[in-house]
Amino acid sequence: MIKTIAVIGAGRMGGGIAKNLARDGSFSVSVFDASPVAVQACVAAGAREAKSVADAVADADLVITSLPTPEIVTAVCHEAVTAGPKDAIWMDVSTIDPGTAAQLEGFIEAAGRHFVACPLGKGPAQAEAGTLPLFVGGRQELLEALGPVFDCVGDGVHYLGSVEAATSFKIVSNMIGMTNLAVLAEGTALCRACGVPDDAFADALQDTGGWSYQAQLRLPWMVAGDFDNRFGVDLAIKDVRLAVDVASRRGVPVPLGGAALMQLVSAHSRQWGGQDVDAIYKLVDPGTAV
């Protein structure tokens, strides 16, 4: 039974997870992050501030890592996996590639602990609300112990099999979403150029096959010129790059995914890396690039 949880990484996603776990009252939650502000937001919800990764995991039945890159996830696991109890579960909710996930599983299992990949769907609003879709991979016998944790932080568990399968699904879903967003930006700019009013465009698009989650979420921001960071260009570059890299290694052509990646890279080259991914609209409608 999981009673003590360490959350390593209290950013936009990990912070929401930590706060929901702390508020639940069923768990003792420790949090470590390089940002004192992020940690204090979790402390206000009832978590304990850890002084280091080793301090956080020292008595944790479950360690949740929510970190920016596969390299950082790997470094943290190698640094601290033996600092906590044997038989602890290490669950990574970051967006990483399947090769890294397989290596982590082998390393952590060899150290007498257990590894589960649990990449997340949607975004920070759902993390705060505890309604994240969870895409789980790992040994199925571990899932029963994680059930109360899943119930606390998520709304829908999709078991995808191996850790490689779960992490592959996540980067592929992000590639699909960003490719969809790229063509949505082009279509929005084109309809504007043809004199279609923004409100009419959005209303009519909902009755077509062109409608999508990205349209529902980001089209209002796009037409309003709202590029505040919810899911940033630079983070999306990392995710889509991982998917395109896996595709190249598996011999699967993904020319549209590659084109979406280059749109994101173009946005980064214009110093928009810290803006929301809807900033790629400015590439096709330069008049909004202020």
KAFEN-V155108 format. One record per residue. N is the residue number from 1. D_LAST is the distance of its C-alpha to the last C-alpha in Angstrom with 2 decimals. Layout:
BEGIN
n->N d_last->D_LAST
n->N d_last->D_LAST
END
This chain:
BEGIN
n->1 d_last->53.19
n->2 d_last->49.80
n->3 d_last->49.82
n->4 d_last->47.75
n->5 d_last->44.19
n->6 d_last->41.90
n->7 d_last->38.15
n->8 d_last->36.50
n->9 d_last->32.73
n->10 d_last->31.50
n->11 d_last->27.82
n->12 d_last->26.09
n->13 d_last->28.97
n->14 d_last->31.88
n->15 d_last->31.45
n->16 d_last->31.85
n->17 d_last->34.86
n->18 d_last->36.45
n->19 d_last->36.11
n->20 d_last->37.68
n->21 d_last->40.49
n->22 d_last->41.17
n->23 d_last->41.24
n->24 d_last->43.59
n->25 d_last->46.45
n->26 d_last->48.10
n->27 d_last->46.66
n->28 d_last->46.47
n->29 d_last->42.94
n->30 d_last->41.87
n->31 d_last->38.28
n->32 d_last->36.95
n->33 d_last->33.38
n->34 d_last->31.88
n->35 d_last->29.83
n->36 d_last->32.18
n->37 d_last->29.85
n->38 d_last->29.96
n->39 d_last->33.73
n->40 d_last->34.34
n->41 d_last->32.70
n->42 d_last->35.29
n->43 d_last->38.07
n->44 d_last->37.41
n->45 d_last->38.14
n->46 d_last->41.39
n->47 d_last->40.72
n->48 d_last->42.19
n->49 d_last->40.16
n->50 d_last->41.41
n->51 d_last->41.59
n->52 d_last->41.11
n->53 d_last->40.94
n->54 d_last->44.73
n->55 d_last->45.24
n->56 d_last->43.21
n->57 d_last->45.15
n->58 d_last->48.56
n->59 d_last->50.11
n->60 d_last->47.58
n->61 d_last->48.99
n->62 d_last->45.49
n->63 d_last->42.60
n->64 d_last->39.15
n->65 d_last->36.54
n->66 d_last->32.86
n->67 d_last->31.08
n->68 d_last->28.03
n->69 d_last->29.82
n->70 d_last->33.26
n->71 d_last->34.10
n->72 d_last->33.67
n->73 d_last->35.69
n->74 d_last->38.39
n->75 d_last->38.54
n->76 d_last->38.95
n->77 d_last->41.64
n->78 d_last->43.54
n->79 d_last->43.37
n->80 d_last->44.62
n->81 d_last->46.29
n->82 d_last->49.73
n->83 d_last->48.90
n->84 d_last->49.39
n->85 d_last->52.37
n->86 d_last->53.81
n->87 d_last->53.05
n->88 d_last->49.70
n->89 d_last->47.02
n->90 d_last->43.74
n->91 d_last->41.11
n->92 d_last->37.75
n->93 d_last->34.93
n->94 d_last->32.26
n->95 d_last->30.86
n->96 d_last->33.03
n->97 d_last->34.68
n->98 d_last->38.24
n->99 d_last->39.76
n->100 d_last->38.70
n->101 d_last->39.95
n->102 d_last->43.31
n->103 d_last->43.67
n->104 d_last->42.93
n->105 d_last->45.44
n->106 d_last->48.08
n->107 d_last->47.50
n->108 d_last->47.45
n->109 d_last->50.42
n->110 d_last->52.36
n->111 d_last->51.81
n->112 d_last->53.53
n->113 d_last->50.47
n->114 d_last->48.77
n->115 d_last->45.32
n->116 d_last->43.34
n->117 d_last->39.92
n->118 d_last->38.04
n->119 d_last->34.41
n->120 d_last->32.53
n->121 d_last->30.81
n->122 d_last->27.89
n->123 d_last->26.07
n->124 d_last->26.08
n->125 d_last->26.96
n->126 d_last->30.05
n->127 d_last->30.88
n->128 d_last->31.04
n->129 d_last->33.08
n->130 d_last->35.42
n->131 d_last->34.84
n->132 d_last->33.59
n->133 d_last->35.00
n->134 d_last->36.96
n->135 d_last->37.68
n->136 d_last->40.79
n->137 d_last->42.70
n->138 d_last->45.79
n->139 d_last->49.46
n->140 d_last->50.14
n->141 d_last->52.71
n->142 d_last->50.00
n->143 d_last->48.24
n->144 d_last->50.90
n->145 d_last->50.38
n->146 d_last->46.61
n->147 d_last->47.02
n->148 d_last->46.68
n->149 d_last->43.53
n->150 d_last->42.01
n->151 d_last->43.02
n->152 d_last->41.29
n->153 d_last->37.87
n->154 d_last->37.64
n->155 d_last->38.32
n->156 d_last->39.72
n->157 d_last->41.09
n->158 d_last->40.99
n->159 d_last->43.54
n->160 d_last->42.68
n->161 d_last->45.50
n->162 d_last->44.97
n->163 d_last->42.24
n->164 d_last->41.12
n->165 d_last->40.88
n->166 d_last->38.84
n->167 d_last->36.28
n->168 d_last->36.12
n->169 d_last->35.47
n->170 d_last->32.54
n->171 d_last->30.66
n->172 d_last->31.56
n->173 d_last->30.34
n->174 d_last->26.95
n->175 d_last->26.86
n->176 d_last->27.75
n->177 d_last->25.11
n->178 d_last->22.26
n->179 d_last->23.69
n->180 d_last->23.85
n->181 d_last->20.21
n->182 d_last->19.25
n->183 d_last->21.37
n->184 d_last->20.24
n->185 d_last->16.62
n->186 d_last->18.23
n->187 d_last->20.52
n->188 d_last->18.03
n->189 d_last->15.99
n->190 d_last->19.39
n->191 d_last->20.83
n->192 d_last->18.01
n->193 d_last->18.61
n->194 d_last->22.29
n->195 d_last->22.01
n->196 d_last->22.77
n->197 d_last->21.60
n->198 d_last->19.64
n->199 d_last->22.54
n->200 d_last->25.13
n->201 d_last->23.48
n->202 d_last->23.44
n->203 d_last->26.96
n->204 d_last->28.47
n->205 d_last->27.03
n->206 d_last->28.98
n->207 d_last->32.15
n->208 d_last->31.49
n->209 d_last->31.69
n->210 d_last->27.93
n->211 d_last->27.53
n->212 d_last->27.10
n->213 d_last->26.44
n->214 d_last->22.86
n->215 d_last->22.48
n->216 d_last->24.22
n->217 d_last->22.12
n->218 d_last->18.56
n->219 d_last->18.40
n->220 d_last->18.02
n->221 d_last->15.05
n->222 d_last->13.51
n->223 d_last->14.09
n->224 d_last->12.95
n->225 d_last->9.47
n->226 d_last->11.22
n->227 d_last->10.63
n->228 d_last->12.98
n->229 d_last->15.46
n->230 d_last->18.68
n->231 d_last->19.50
n->232 d_last->17.32
n->233 d_last->16.42
n->234 d_last->18.79
n->235 d_last->21.56
n->236 d_last->21.35
n->237 d_last->21.67
n->238 d_last->24.82
n->239 d_last->26.28
n->240 d_last->25.80
n->241 d_last->26.96
n->242 d_last->30.10
n->243 d_last->30.79
n->244 d_last->30.41
n->245 d_last->32.60
n->246 d_last->35.25
n->247 d_last->35.22
n->248 d_last->35.88
n->249 d_last->38.69
n->250 d_last->40.23
n->251 d_last->40.01
n->252 d_last->37.92
n->253 d_last->35.45
n->254 d_last->32.00
n->255 d_last->30.03
n->256 d_last->27.59
n->257 d_last->27.02
n->258 d_last->26.49
n->259 d_last->23.90
n->260 d_last->21.98
n->261 d_last->22.29
n->262 d_last->20.85
n->263 d_last->17.75
n->264 d_last->17.30
n->265 d_last->18.12
n->266 d_last->15.55
n->267 d_last->12.83
n->268 d_last->14.59
n->269 d_last->14.71
n->270 d_last->10.95
n->271 d_last->11.35
n->272 d_last->10.56
n->273 d_last->14.30
n->274 d_last->14.35
n->275 d_last->12.25
n->276 d_last->14.27
n->277 d_last->15.48
n->278 d_last->13.95
n->279 d_last->10.72
n->280 d_last->12.78
n->281 d_last->11.97
n->282 d_last->8.76
n->283 d_last->11.48
n->284 d_last->13.37
n->285 d_last->10.99
n->286 d_last->8.53
n->287 d_last->7.65
n->288 d_last->5.80
n->289 d_last->3.78
n->290 d_last->0.00
END
